[in-house]
Amino acid sequence: MAATAGAFNVPLKCTPEETKHFVEPAMKEAESSNFAGALEVVNDGLNAHPASEGLLFLRSYFCYKIADSISSELSTLPRPIQPLGEGVLMVDGAMTNQMLGRFQEIVKVLGDAEEAINEILQVNPRNNEVTAFRSYIDSKLQKLGRESENMRMTFTNTPNIAGNFCVGCRKNISFDTQTVVFRKTSSTQLEVWHLPCFKQLGNKN
C-alpha cells in the first residue's frame, strides 16, 4: 500500500474495514499490473463507502495507471501519420481510426480520475497533494486533446483538399481503412495515391 500511497505523496485515509476488504485486495491486483481489476475492487468499495477519501484517491490513481498503460501501448505502435519528405505524407487510415479511438479511451479514464479527485476536494479542498495530482491529470488531458485534434484535423481535412480518387489507378479511396499517400504538387494542391500505386510510381522513376 505504501507504494501507491506514496506515489504522489498522498496518505490514504481509510478505515480499517476499508483497508482490509478493499485497499489490500486492490493492491494485490495492482502488484501484478492488473489495474483494471484493482479499479473494480475499489469501485466495489466506493459503492459501500462512497465518501471514503482513500478509496476515491485510489480510484483516481488506478484510472491514471490504466490510461498510462494504454498510452505506453500506443507508443510502441508505428506512427499512423508519417511525413516521408519532399511534401509527401503517408496516412494509415485504419490505424489512425484505431488510435483516435484509443485516445478517447484514455481521455474517458482520465476524466474518471479527475471526477474522483474533485469529489475528494469537495470534502477536503485544502488537500495540496490531491490538488497537485489534479493539475497533473489536467495537463495530460490537454496534451492528449492537442495530439488527437491534430491527428483528426490531418485525417479529415487532407482528403477534402486532395479528393477521393487515386492519381495512379483512378479508383476510389477509402480513407478510413486504406493506407494512402498525399503528395504536395503546389502551394495549394495535393495528390492522393493508394500506397501500392505510389510505390509503383517510385519503381518507375
C-alpha positions in Angstrom: 0.0 0.0 0.0 2.9 2.3 0.8 4.0 2.3 -2.9 0.6 3.6 -4.1 0.1 5.9 -1.2 3.5 7.4 -1.7 3.3 7.6 -5.5 2.0 11.2 -5.2 2.9 11.7 -1.6 -0.8 11.3 -0.6 -1.6 9.3 2.7 -4.6 7.1 2.2 -7.4 8.0 4.6 -9.2 4.7 5.0 -10.9 2.9 7.9 -9.5 -0.5 9.0 -12.6 -2.1 7.4 -11.9 -0.3 4.0 -8.3 -1.3 4.2 -8.9 -4.9 4.9 -11.8 -5.5 2.4 -10.9 -3.2 -0.5 -7.5 -1.5 -0.3 -5.4 -4.6 0.4 -7.2 -6.8 -2.3 -6.9 -3.9 -4.8 -3.2 -3.6 -4.1 -2.7 -7.3 -4.7 -4.2 -6.8 -8.2 -2.1 -3.7 -8.8 1.1 -5.6 -7.8 0.6 -7.8 -10.9 -0.2 -4.7 -13.0 -3.9 -5.6 -13.2 -5.1 -2.0 -12.7 -8.5 -2.7 -14.2 -9.0 -5.4 -11.6 -7.8 -3.1 -8.9 -10.1 -0.4 -10.0 -13.1 -2.9 -10.0 -12.3 -3.7 -6.3 -12.0 0.0 -5.4 -15.3 0.8 -7.2 -17.0 -2.0 -5.1 -15.6 -0.3 -2.0 -17.0 3.0 -3.1 -20.4 1.5 -3.6 -20.3 0.6 0.1 -18.3 3.6 1.3 -19.0 6.5 -1.2 -17.3 9.2 0.9 -14.1 7.4 1.6 -11.2 9.8 0.7 -8.7 6.9 0.5 -10.8 4.9 -1.9 -11.6 7.9 -4.0 -7.9 8.6 -4.3 -7.2 5.0 -5.2 -9.9 5.2 -7.9 -8.2 8.3 -9.4 -4.8 6.7 -9.2 -5.8 3.4 -10.8 -7.7 5.3 -13.5 -4.5 7.2 -14.2 -2.5 3.9 -14.3 -4.9 2.4 -16.8 -4.6 5.5 -19.0 -0.8 5.4 -18.7 -0.8 1.7 -19.8 -2.9 2.5 -22.9 -0.6 5.4 -23.7 2.5 3.1 -23.3 0.9 0.6 -25.6 0.2 3.2 -28.2 3.8 4.5 -28.1 5.1 1.1 -29.3 2.9 1.1 -32.4 4.1 2.6 -35.8 3.0 6.1 -36.3 -0.2 6.2 -38.3 0.7 9.6 -40.0 4.2 9.8 -41.2 5.9 12.5 -43.3 8.2 10.9 -45.9 9.9 14.1 -47.0 9.6 16.3 -50.1 6.0 17.2 -49.4 4.9 13.6 -49.1 2.7 12.3 -46.2 1.7 8.7 -45.6 -1.5 8.0 -43.6 -2.6 4.6 -42.4 -6.4 5.1 -42.2 -7.2 2.0 -40.2 -4.5 2.7 -37.7 -5.4 6.3 -37.4 -9.0 5.4 -36.6 -7.8 2.9 -34.1 -5.5 5.3 -32.4 -8.2 8.1 -32.3 -10.4 5.5 -30.6 -7.7 4.7 -28.0 -7.2 8.4 -27.4 -10.9 8.6 -26.5 -10.5 5.7 -24.1 -7.6 7.5 -22.3 -9.5 10.8 -22.1 -12.5 9.0 -20.6 -10.4 7.2 -18.0 -8.5 10.3 -17.1 -11.9 12.1 -16.8 -13.0 9.4 -14.3 -9.8 10.0 -12.4 -10.4 13.8 -12.3 -14.0 13.2 -11.2 -12.8 11.2 -8.2 -10.3 13.9 -7.3 -12.9 16.6 -7.5 -15.1 14.5 -5.0 -12.1 14.5 -2.6 -11.6 18.2 -2.9 -15.3 18.9 -2.2 -14.7 17.3 1.2 -11.2 18.5 1.7 -10.5 21.5 -0.6 -7.1 22.2 1.1 -5.5 18.9 0.2 -2.5 20.3 -1.7 -1.2 16.9 -2.8 -4.5 15.9 -4.4 -4.8 19.4 -6.0 -1.3 18.9 -7.5 -2.4 15.4 -8.8 -5.4 17.1 -10.4 -3.2 19.6 -12.1 -1.0 16.8 -13.4 -4.1 15.0 -14.9 -5.4 18.2 -16.4 -2.0 18.7 -18.2 -2.2 15.1 -19.5 -5.8 15.7 -20.8 -4.7 18.9 -22.5 -1.8 17.2 -24.2 -3.9 14.3 -25.4 -6.6 16.7 -26.6 -4.0 18.6 -28.7 -2.5 15.3 -30.1 -5.9 13.8 -31.1 -7.1 17.1 -32.5 -4.0 17.5 -34.7 -4.4 13.9 -35.9 -8.1 14.3 -36.5 -7.6 17.6 -38.5 -4.9 16.0 -40.7 -7.1 12.9 -41.2 -10.3 14.8 -42.1 -9.0 17.9 -43.9 -6.4 16.5 -46.2 -8.8 14.3 -48.1 -11.1 17.3 -48.6 -8.2 19.1 -50.4 -6.8 16.1 -52.3 -10.1 14.5 -53.4 -11.3 10.9 -53.2 -9.6 9.2 -56.2 -6.1 7.7 -56.5 -4.0 9.6 -59.1 -2.4 6.3 -60.1 -5.3 3.9 -60.6 -8.1 6.4 -60.7 -10.1 4.2 -58.3 -12.0 5.4 -55.2 -10.0 5.7 -51.9 -11.4 4.5 -48.5 -9.6 6.9 -46.1 -11.0 5.0 -43.1 -9.4 1.7 -44.0 -6.6 2.1 -46.5 -3.1 3.4 -46.3 -2.7 6.4 -48.6 0.0 8.8 -49.6 -0.6 12.6 -50.1 1.9 14.4 -52.3 2.0 18.2 -52.4 2.2 19.4 -56.1 1.9 23.1 -55.4 1.3 25.5 -52.6 -2.4 24.8 -52.7 -2.8 21.4 -54.4 -2.4 17.8 -53.2 -2.4 14.5 -54.9 -3.6 11.3 -53.2 -2.4 7.8 -54.0 -3.0 4.3 -52.8 0.3 3.3 -51.1 0.9 0.4 -53.7 0.3 2.8 -56.6 2.7 5.3 -55.1 5.3 2.6 -54.7 4.9 1.6 -58.3 5.5 5.2 -59.3 8.7 5.2 -57.3 9.8 2.0 -59.1 9.2 3.6 -62.5 11.3 6.7 -61.7 
